Amino acid sequence: MYGKTSTKDIIANVLAQKFKVLKTEGNLNNHIGLPLTLLKLKDHTAVVVEMGMNHFGEISLLTNIAKPTACVITNIGTSHIGNLGSRENILKAKLEILEGLSKEGVILINNDNDLLNDWAKKENKYKIYTYGIENKSTYMATNIIQSQDSSKFEINEIKASIPISGIHFIYNAICAFAVGDILGIKSDKIIKGISEFKLTANRMDIEIIKDNIKVINDSYNASYDSMKAALEVMGKTDANRKIAVLGNMLELGEYTRELHEKVGEEVVKNKIDILITVGEYAENIANKAISLGMQNIFEFENIEDASDFIKNNIKTGDLILLKASNSMNFSRILENIK
């Protein structure tokens, strides 16, 4: 499932149907970016801010600056697990957001996430709304039909669509619908906001470079959850050959090898034809795929060598996924192979 930034953007798109919205631009979600966003507040009637963290105490600081009236927690995954030590600690760090929540405030959580589901069952201090697909929730998507570039579904029996493929974006759409409904926006306006949503640059951008070669540029950032989601989209997309170009995921600490190997499992599971890895940690993706019987695997230490190989070997009708942590600058690969 994709996390904070995409969810923030689609929520803002929905709220803009009724309110004048100020939102976090890009991922300016830290102790500098959040105050800079709030300093732009003028005649806005709704503010959507993203709060990021790598360690305990960071969201505590941000929420006490923002003083939210509503909070959303989308996922407790494995991002930053190297700093925090466990998913349970990631949950604890993200729940710091409640410290700044007003007494009349509400919290919305992804009820299909195991840790959030367990927490909500035990919590009775806050007004909690839930959204999901699998577990019974306040807001649920049903009758899901996915295509290569969009998805159709119903949210609480109201028909909706989003112009992006992937189950993770359906979750984001349910979340945005919930926020809009809680804040009193009419359902037709909410659906309009969801249907007109556009992704931030370098997030599942699809570009045709030449000879009907499609590139999915999802190089903005990477975690195990987002790698898994991108590979699932790739697996369901028709193409002559499916080529996954994957790089390092960072801040995983003692879980680095394990989570990269789990990505290797997803590569094989989604029947990727060619795997290209870049970087030391990504070698674990390749090694796991090799152990599972995959053959067309190529490993590189740097972007330049990987780019040269891709440029010399791509063919008409190929589908290429670029995915790695932002610091690896995978967007350069796209520029190099055009």
C-alpha positions as CSV (number, residue, x, y, z in Angstrom):
1,M,0.0,0.0,0.0
2,Y,1.2,3.4,-0.8
3,G,1.5,5.8,2.1
4,K,1.4,9.3,3.3
5,T,2.1,11.5,0.3
6,S,-0.3,9.9,-2.2
7,T,-3.0,9.7,0.5
8,K,-2.4,13.4,1.4
9,D,-2.8,14.4,-2.2
10,I,-6.0,12.5,-2.8
11,I,-7.5,13.8,0.4
12,A,-6.7,17.3,-0.6
13,N,-8.2,16.7,-4.0
14,V,-11.5,15.6,-2.4
15,L,-11.5,18.5,0.2
16,A,-11.0,21.0,-2.6
17,Q,-14.5,20.2,-3.9
18,K,-15.8,22.2,-0.9
19,F,-13.0,24.0,0.8
20,K,-10.1,26.2,0.0
21,V,-7.2,23.8,0.7
22,L,-3.7,24.3,1.8
23,K,-1.6,21.1,1.7
24,T,2.0,19.9,2.2
25,E,3.8,20.3,-1.1
26,G,5.9,17.2,-2.1
27,N,7.1,15.5,1.0
28,L,8.0,18.6,3.1
29,N,6.8,16.6,6.2
30,N,9.4,17.2,8.8
31,H,10.1,19.8,11.5
32,I,11.1,22.3,8.8
33,G,8.6,21.5,6.1
34,L,5.4,21.4,8.3
35,P,5.9,24.8,9.8
36,L,6.8,26.2,6.3
37,T,3.5,24.9,5.1
38,L,1.5,26.3,8.0
39,L,3.1,29.7,7.5
40,K,1.4,29.9,4.1
41,L,-2.0,29.7,5.8
42,K,-4.2,32.7,4.7
43,D,-7.8,32.4,3.8
44,H,-7.8,28.7,3.5
45,T,-10.6,26.7,5.1
46,A,-8.9,23.3,5.2
47,V,-5.4,22.2,5.8
48,V,-3.9,18.8,4.9
49,V,-0.5,18.2,6.3
50,E,1.8,15.2,6.1
51,M,3.8,14.2,9.1
52,G,6.9,12.1,8.6
53,M,9.2,10.4,11.0
54,N,12.3,8.3,11.4
55,H,12.5,8.1,15.2
56,F,10.4,8.4,18.3
57,G,9.4,12.0,19.2
58,E,9.3,13.4,15.7
59,I,5.6,13.1,15.1
60,S,5.0,14.3,18.7
61,L,6.7,17.6,17.8
62,L,4.8,17.9,14.5
63,T,1.3,17.2,15.9
64,N,1.8,19.7,18.7
65,I,2.6,22.3,16.1
66,A,-0.3,21.4,13.8
67,K,-2.9,20.6,16.4
68,P,-5.1,18.5,14.0
69,T,-8.8,18.1,14.3
70,A,-8.7,14.9,12.3
71,C,-5.8,12.3,12.0
72,V,-5.3,9.6,9.4
73,I,-2.9,6.6,9.8
74,T,-2.7,4.6,6.5
75,N,-0.3,1.8,7.3
76,I,2.1,0.3,9.8
77,G,4.7,-1.3,7.5
78,T,8.5,-1.7,7.6
79,S,9.7,1.8,6.6
80,H,12.3,3.0,9.1
81,I,12.2,-0.3,10.9
82,G,16.0,-0.1,11.1
83,N,15.7,3.0,13.3
84,L,12.7,1.9,15.4
85,G,13.4,-1.8,15.8
86,S,10.0,-3.3,15.2
87,R,6.6,-2.7,13.6
88,E,5.1,-2.4,17.1
89,N,7.5,0.5,17.7
90,I,6.5,2.0,14.4
91,L,2.9,1.9,15.5
92,K,3.9,3.6,18.8
93,A,5.8,6.3,17.0
94,K,2.9,7.0,14.6
95,L,0.3,7.1,17.4
96,E,2.2,10.1,18.7
97,I,0.0,12.0,16.3
98,L,-2.8,11.7,18.8
99,E,-1.0,13.9,21.3
100,G,-2.0,17.0,19.3
101,L,-5.5,15.9,18.4
102,S,-8.3,18.1,19.7
103,K,-10.7,16.7,22.2
104,E,-13.5,16.7,19.6
105,G,-11.2,15.3,17.0
106,V,-11.5,12.0,15.1
107,I,-9.0,9.4,13.9
108,L,-9.3,7.4,10.7
109,I,-7.3,4.2,10.3
110,N,-6.8,1.4,7.7
111,N,-8.6,-1.5,9.3
112,D,-7.0,-4.1,7.0
113,N,-3.6,-3.4,8.6
114,D,-3.1,-5.9,11.4
115,L,-1.6,-3.7,14.0
116,L,-4.0,-0.8,13.4
117,N,-6.9,-3.3,13.5
118,D,-5.8,-4.7,16.9
119,W,-5.2,-1.2,18.3
120,A,-8.6,0.1,17.3
121,K,-10.3,-2.9,19.0
122,K,-8.7,-2.0,22.3
123,E,-8.9,1.8,22.1
124,N,-11.9,3.6,23.6
125,K,-10.5,7.1,24.2
126,Y,-10.9,8.5,20.7
127,K,-13.6,8.6,18.1
128,I,-12.3,6.1,15.5
129,Y,-13.5,5.6,11.9
130,T,-12.1,2.7,9.9
131,Y,-11.7,2.0,6.2
132,G,-10.8,-1.2,4.3
133,I,-11.6,-3.9,1.8
134,E,-11.1,-7.2,3.8
135,N,-12.2,-6.4,7.3
136,K,-15.6,-4.9,8.2
137,S,-15.1,-1.2,8.4
138,T,-17.0,2.1,8.5
139,Y,-16.1,2.7,4.9
140,M,-15.6,-0.3,2.6
141,A,-14.8,-0.9,-1.1
142,T,-16.6,-3.7,-2.9
143,N,-17.2,-4.9,-6.4
144,I,-13.7,-4.0,-7.4
145,I,-12.7,-4.1,-11.1
146,Q,-9.1,-3.3,-11.9
147,S,-7.7,-2.6,-15.4
148,Q,-4.2,-1.7,-16.5
149,D,-4.6,2.1,-16.0
150,S,-7.6,2.5,-13.7
151,S,-9.9,0.9,-11.1
152,K,-13.7,0.9,-10.6
153,F,-15.3,0.0,-7.3
154,E,-18.1,0.9,-4.9
155,I,-17.5,2.7,-1.5
156,N,-20.5,2.0,0.8
157,E,-22.5,1.1,-2.3
158,I,-21.6,4.4,-4.1
159,K,-19.8,3.9,-7.4
160,A,-16.3,5.4,-7.8
161,S,-13.3,5.2,-10.0
162,I,-9.7,6.2,-9.9
163,P,-7.5,6.8,-13.0
164,I,-4.6,4.7,-11.6
165,S,-4.1,1.0,-11.4
166,G,-3.3,-0.9,-8.1
167,I,-5.2,-2.0,-5.1
168,H,-3.1,0.4,-2.9
169,F,-4.7,3.4,-4.7
170,I,-8.1,1.9,-4.0
171,Y,-7.2,2.0,-0.3
172,N,-6.2,5.7,-0.7
173,A,-9.5,6.4,-2.5
174,I,-11.5,4.9,0.4
175,C,-9.5,6.9,2.9
176,A,-10.2,10.1,1.0
177,F,-13.9,9.3,0.6
178,A,-14.1,8.7,4.4
179,V,-12.4,12.1,5.2
180,G,-14.7,13.9,2.7
181,D,-17.8,12.2,4.2
182,I,-16.8,12.9,7.8
183,L,-16.3,16.6,6.9
184,G,-19.7,16.8,5.2
185,I,-18.9,16.9,1.5
186,K,-21.6,15.5,-0.7
187,S,-20.8,12.1,-2.2
188,D,-21.0,13.2,-5.8
189,K,-18.4,15.8,-5.1
190,I,-16.2,13.3,-3.3
191,I,-16.4,10.9,-6.2
192,K,-15.4,13.8,-8.5
193,G,-12.4,14.6,-6.4
194,I,-11.2,10.9,-6.5
195,S,-11.8,10.5,-10.2
196,E,-9.7,13.7,-11.0
197,F,-6.7,12.7,-8.8
198,K,-3.2,12.9,-10.3
199,L,-0.1,11.5,-8.8
200,T,3.0,13.4,-7.6
201,A,5.9,13.2,-10.1
202,N,7.9,10.0,-10.0
203,R,5.1,8.0,-8.3
204,M,3.8,5.4,-10.7
205,D,4.4,7.8,-13.6
206,I,3.9,5.8,-16.9
207,E,5.8,7.1,-19.9
208,I,6.2,5.7,-23.4
209,I,9.8,6.4,-24.4
210,K,10.0,4.8,-27.9
211,D,8.8,1.7,-29.9
212,N,5.9,1.3,-27.5
213,I,8.3,0.8,-24.6
214,K,6.5,1.8,-21.3
215,V,8.4,2.9,-18.2
216,I,6.7,3.0,-14.8
217,N,8.8,5.6,-12.9
218,D,8.1,4.9,-9.3
219,S,11.5,6.1,-8.1
220,Y,10.4,8.6,-5.5
221,N,10.9,6.2,-2.6
222,A,10.8,2.6,-1.7
223,S,9.8,0.3,1.1
224,Y,8.9,-3.4,1.1
225,D,5.2,-2.5,1.0
226,S,5.6,-0.1,-2.0
227,M,7.9,-2.5,-3.8
228,K,5.3,-5.3,-3.4
229,A,2.5,-3.0,-4.6
230,A,4.4,-1.8,-7.7
231,L,5.3,-5.4,-8.7
232,E,1.7,-6.5,-8.3
233,V,0.6,-3.7,-10.7
234,M,3.3,-4.8,-13.1
235,G,2.2,-8.5,-12.8
236,K,-1.3,-7.5,-13.9
237,T,-0.2,-5.4,-16.8
238,D,0.1,-6.8,-20.4
239,A,3.5,-6.4,-22.0
240,N,5.9,-8.2,-24.3
241,R,8.4,-8.5,-21.4
242,K,8.2,-7.2,-17.9
243,I,11.5,-5.8,-16.7
244,A,11.9,-4.8,-13.0
245,V,14.8,-2.5,-12.3
246,L,15.1,-2.4,-8.5
247,G,17.6,-0.7,-6.2
248,N,18.3,-0.4,-2.5
249,M,15.7,0.2,0.2
250,L,17.2,2.2,3.1
251,E,16.8,2.5,6.9
252,L,15.9,-1.1,7.4
253,G,18.7,-2.0,9.8
254,E,18.9,-5.6,10.9
255,Y,15.9,-6.3,8.6
256,T,17.7,-5.2,5.4
257,R,18.5,-8.6,4.1
258,E,15.2,-10.2,5.0
259,L,13.0,-7.4,3.4
260,H,15.1,-7.3,0.2
261,E,14.7,-11.1,0.0
262,K,11.0,-10.7,0.4
263,V,11.0,-8.4,-2.6
264,G,12.8,-11.1,-4.6
265,E,9.9,-13.4,-3.7
266,E,7.5,-10.8,-5.1
267,V,9.5,-10.6,-8.3
268,V,9.0,-14.3,-8.9
269,K,5.5,-14.4,-7.6
270,N,4.4,-11.7,-10.1
271,K,6.2,-13.5,-13.0
272,I,8.6,-10.7,-13.9
273,D,10.6,-11.7,-17.0
274,I,13.8,-9.8,-16.3
275,L,15.2,-8.6,-13.0
276,I,17.9,-5.9,-12.9
277,T,19.3,-4.8,-9.6
278,V,21.4,-1.9,-8.7
279,G,23.3,-1.5,-5.4
280,E,24.6,-3.6,-2.5
281,Y,21.4,-4.3,-0.7
282,A,19.5,-5.1,-3.9
283,E,21.8,-8.0,-4.4
284,N,19.6,-9.8,-1.8
285,I,16.6,-9.3,-4.2
286,A,18.6,-11.0,-7.0
287,N,19.9,-13.8,-4.8
288,K,16.4,-14.8,-3.5
289,A,15.0,-14.7,-7.1
290,I,17.9,-16.9,-8.2
291,S,17.2,-19.4,-5.4
292,L,13.5,-19.6,-6.6
293,G,14.6,-20.5,-10.1
294,M,14.5,-17.2,-11.9
295,Q,17.1,-17.0,-14.6
296,N,17.1,-13.6,-16.4
297,I,18.8,-11.6,-13.6
298,F,21.4,-8.9,-14.0
299,E,23.2,-7.1,-11.2
300,F,25.0,-3.8,-11.3
301,E,26.8,-1.6,-8.9
302,N,25.8,1.8,-10.4
303,I,23.1,3.5,-12.4
304,E,25.4,4.2,-15.4
305,D,26.2,0.5,-16.1
306,A,22.6,-0.5,-15.5
307,S,21.4,2.3,-17.9
308,D,23.8,1.1,-20.6
309,F,22.6,-2.4,-20.3
310,I,18.9,-1.5,-20.4
311,K,19.4,0.8,-23.4
312,N,21.1,-1.9,-25.3
313,N,18.7,-4.7,-24.5
314,I,15.1,-3.2,-24.4
315,K,12.7,-4.2,-27.2
316,T,9.4,-3.1,-28.6
317,G,6.5,-3.6,-26.2
318,D,8.6,-3.9,-23.1
319,L,7.3,-2.7,-19.7
320,I,10.0,-1.4,-17.3
321,L,9.6,-0.6,-13.6
322,L,12.1,1.8,-11.9
323,K,11.9,1.5,-8.2
324,A,14.4,2.3,-5.4
325,S,14.9,4.7,-2.5
326,N,15.0,8.3,-3.6
327,S,18.7,8.8,-2.8
328,M,19.6,6.3,-5.6
329,N,18.4,8.8,-8.2
330,F,16.7,6.2,-10.3
331,S,15.0,8.9,-12.4
332,R,18.4,9.3,-14.1
333,I,18.0,5.8,-15.5
334,L,14.9,7.0,-17.3
335,E,16.7,10.0,-18.7
336,N,19.6,7.8,-19.8
337,I,17.5,5.3,-21.7
338,K,15.3,7.7,-23.6
